[in-house]
Amino acid sequence: MSFIGNVLKGIIALVMIVAVIAVAAFIWTSTNISGIGGIFGSSKTTSTAAAPAGGTVMFTVSPGETVDTIADNLQTQGLIDSPFLFRMQVRLKGAANELKAGKFQLTPGMSTDQLITTLTTSPLELGVKFQVIEGMRIGEIADKLAKDGIVDKDKFLSLANTPEGAATYSDDFLKASGKPDTLGLEGYLFPDTYEIKKNEGDNSDAVIKTMLGSMEDKFTPEMKQTIADRKLDVHQVLTIASIVQREGQKKEELPVIAAVFWNRIKEGMRLDADPTTQYSLGKEGDWWPAPNFDPNTIDHPYNTYTIPGLPPGPICSPGLLAIQAAVNPDQNDYLYFVAKNDPNDPGAHAFAKTLEEHERNRVQYGNR
């Protein structure tokens, strides 16, 4: 009897151990993941969808989710068959405190160990693409990026369009550029298509650093030497390039238009460039008003019909071709140009060396 009694005692003890483990597991699975729920608050339900056959799944672990929720979402998205087995494996590996919030790229058919390894490593740094078009001014850039949900408009403008904001990005390039400390970064943000790591909320600083860095990269040592040889600086070049960008539509004409403006400066003439006056009048909702104004009635430092030489700075973000044209303009004696208004040659201009020739071109091509 003593033998049978010992056996019964052993069975009872084993049952009690199993019961304790089951209760512990139940309590454990109802607890938030340490470092996710404990810091960020209550759990949230991940948006789920069936896994595509043979493809990858973007799986999201939201801040505050429990092991239970993650396991259920993995099953819903076709990544595991048994939430219970996943939960138990997480517990046995001691990984409950290691699961991270974020986005993970998972593949149907991954083993439980592979899933746990992935979910306990750093989540993907998802990028966001944005595009800035050549000839856009900072106000337009702010409008577009704010609409796309990439930046807070006011924050972006405070950093990119004020002297104080621009000062926070001062580096060797900006210090040597000749840009006055009284200006923002108009003209210094290179227009292109970019991808940056997207943070929640405002991304103004990352956008500005990326675009400004790209502009710096465009100025090769050879271009810098050419600018120095011409006794100019980057700020002057970008100012002319921005005007060329707004005036020119045909690639082959950009160096010719650049030459016209440099020639006029050399001759001590005003630039008489419509885009600079448009810039002075531009406002939200109408950044480039139609040039149907009398420029002589507009008192503004960017009105090149009334001020001699260059305006204080660039009027937009010029593209590489416009910058190259400003650095290496065509060698000519042109001082004037006017639109041909030719539907068979859109964007073409007629160039002239004298005022008399220019007036004939104006009449011929129907310009006021």
Summary of the structure (lengths in Angstrom):
residues: 368
radius of gyration: 32.5
end to end distance: 120.8
largest distance: 129.0
contacts: 1100
relative contact order: 0.08
helix: 47%
strand: 9%
